[in-house]
Amino acid sequence: MTISKLSVVIPCYNEERTLKAIVDRVLSADRLGLDLEIVIVDDGSKDNSVAVIRQLAEDNPCISLQVHGVNQGKGAALRTGFASATGDIVLVQDADLEYSPSDYPKLLSPIVQGRADVVFGSRFKGGEETRVLYFWHSVANKVLTLASNMFSDLTLTDMETCYKVFRREVIKNIVIVENRFGFEPEITAKVARISPRPKIFEVGISYDGRTYEEGKKIGWKDGVRALYCILRYNLFD
């Protein structure tokens, strides 16, 4: 199958300060010659995010906007975004500046070259620039990844990463149930359970994480929910 178009799906909640910067970076990123579609899903923002996105869409026809009237969570925003995406490859991009589109060539290459169906971008594989932040967040992430691997029989180093890239054929038939950050273990489990299993690759990426003062949203309750999701979607759903 010929791969010609990339859909970048961006969930957004109160990100007016970084939206233009991240969209500019996506537009200027090396996409390995793929046509580009950017689907931004505003998840009930209370700031001026929608106005910023509308202006960006007016300036560039490859950008489209989907709006949730009330905040539902990252998983719900991605569910909407995936339904609207038309590309041969679908890539998840956060609206903040934690993840850099300069990593797109590494993320896309295994799929474009026909070697992979799904690619995870790992913050823990080494060799990349990573901001030093919270120790216990790192521990929690590794525990959740280990638990996910135990039940999915994968060897990932960063299950919770934002950067997940899919051939459209993989993602189009997966029904996303989780509305918040439970999306990460849910999608990992459901991809692993596809038969025959898709070819999954992992590549090292850079990471410029935010502090809570800078707008980080995930908390300990999301970690507890992630454990529940690991069990539910690997064993029962």
N, C-alpha and C positions, 0 to 999 in steps of 0.2 A: 504493500500500500504506500502511495506517495504521501509524504508529509510536507505540507506547504504552509500551514497556519498555526500560530500559537495564540491561545487564549490565556491571558493573565487575569485571574480573579482576585479582586482586592476587597475584603470585608472592611468596613469602616465604621468606627463609633467614636465621635468627638476627636477627630484628627485634623482639624482645619489647619493646624500649624505645620503639618508635615505633608499634607496631601499633594500640593504642587511639586514639592521636591521629589517625592517618591515617584510620581507620574513622570516627571522629567527624566528621572534616572531609568525608568522602564523604557521610555521612548528612545533614549539614547543607548541602551544596552545592546551588546552584540547578541543577536538572536539567531545567528547562524543562517541568515538569509530568509528566515521565516516571516511571512506576513503576520501582522500583529492586530489583535483585538484585546482591548482592556475593558473588563466588566467590573465596575465599582458598585458594591452593594452598601448603601448607607443603612445602618441598622438602628434607626431611630435616634440619630445624633441630636443633641440639644444645643450644639454650637452652630457655626456657619458652614459645616462640612458640605451640606447639600448645595449651597450657593457656590462654593468653591468647585465642586464637581461639575455643576451645570456649566460654569464658565470654561472649565477644562474641556468639556464635551463640545462646547461651541467652537473652541479653537482647534479641535482635532476630531475628525469624524470616526476614528477607530475607537473612541471612548464612548461607552454607554453607561447609563445610570439606572440602577434598580433601588427602590426606596421601601424600607419597612416603616410603617407608621409608628411602631413602638419597638423598643429595644428587645431583641430576642436572644442574641448571643452569636458568637462566631460560627458555630455549626449551622445555625439557621441561615446566616448570611451566605455561607458557602453553598448550602443547599439551593438557595435562590440563584447564586452566581453560576453554579454548574449547570443548572437547567437552562440558563441563557447563553452559555458558552457554545461556540460553533467551531472552535479550532480542532485540529488533529491532535494537538497536545494541549493539556490544561495544566496550568501552573498556579499554585497558591502564593500570593504575595501579601504580606501585612502592609497596612497603610502607614505605619510608623517607619522609622529609618533603621530598625534593628538589623534587617536583612538586606544585603546589597545586590541589586540586579547585575552588578559586575560579575557575579557568579553564574549567570545564565548559561554561558558556553559549557561549563562543566556539568550543569544540571541537565542540559538539553542533549548534549553529545551522545550519551548512551542510547537514548531513544531515537534520535535522528539517524544514527548509524545502524539501527536495527538490533542492538544488543540488549535492550531493556524495554520493559513495558511500564515500569514505575521507577522513579528515582527519589530517594530521600537525601536532603542536604544535611550533613552532620556537623554540629558545632564542636564535636569532641574527637574528630579523627586526626587532628593535629596538622601542623604545617600552615595554618591560616591565622590571620589577625583576629583576636577575640578580646573584647573588653572584660576586665576582671570585675566581677560583681559578687553575688551572694553565694556563700559556701553551701548553705543548707538547700538552696534552690538546686544547685548542682547535684547534691546528694539525692534529693527527691527525684530529680529527673532520671538519674542513673538507676535508682530503685524501680521506678515505673517502667523504664525501658527493659530492665532485667525481667520484671514480672511479665511484661508484654511478650518478650522473647520466649519465656518459658512456656507460655500457652499457645503462641503462634508458631513456634519452632522456626523463628527467624534469628538472625545474628546482627540486628541493628545496634548502633551505638547511640542513637538519638531519635527515639520514637516520637518525642514531643516537638520536634522541629516544625517550624512553619513551612519550610520549603519541601513541599511534596509535589511531584510532577507525574502526570498520568497520560498514557495514551487515552484518547477519548473512548475507545472501546472498553477500557477497564472501568472508567469512572461512571459511564452513562447508565449502567444497569445496577449500580449500588445505591440503595435507599439509605440516606443519612437520617438517623433518628435523633441524635444528640443535638441540642440547641447551643450549648456552650462549648467549653474547651474539651469536653468529652469526645468531640469530633476526632481528636488525634488518635486515641487508642481504638475508637470505633472503626475508623477508616483503615487503620493498620490491620486489625483483626479481620475485617471483611475482605480486604485485598488478599490476605494470607489464605483465606478459606476458599477462594475461587479455584475451581478445578477445570482444567489443569492450572496450577499456580502460575501467575504471571512472573516474568523475569524481573527481579527487584535488584536495583543497584543502590549504592550509597556513596556519596562524594563529600569531601571536606569543604566547608564553606566558612566565610568570615562571619563575625557576629559582633554588633555594636549594641549590646543590650541596654535597656532603660532601667532606671531606678523607679520606685513607686512615685517619687516626687516628680519624675519626668513623664508619668502617665502609664506605668506598667499596671496591667489589670488583673492578671492571674493571681490567685491566692490559695491558701491551704485547703479550702473547701473544694477547689477544683482538683487538687491532688487526691483527695478522698474519693471524689466522683470518678477520677481516672481509674483508680483501683477497681471500683465497681464495674466500670465499662470494660476493663480488661477481662474480668470474669464473665460478664454477661455476653459480650459479643464474640468471645472465643469459644465459650462452652454451651451457651443456651440459645443464641439468636441466629 
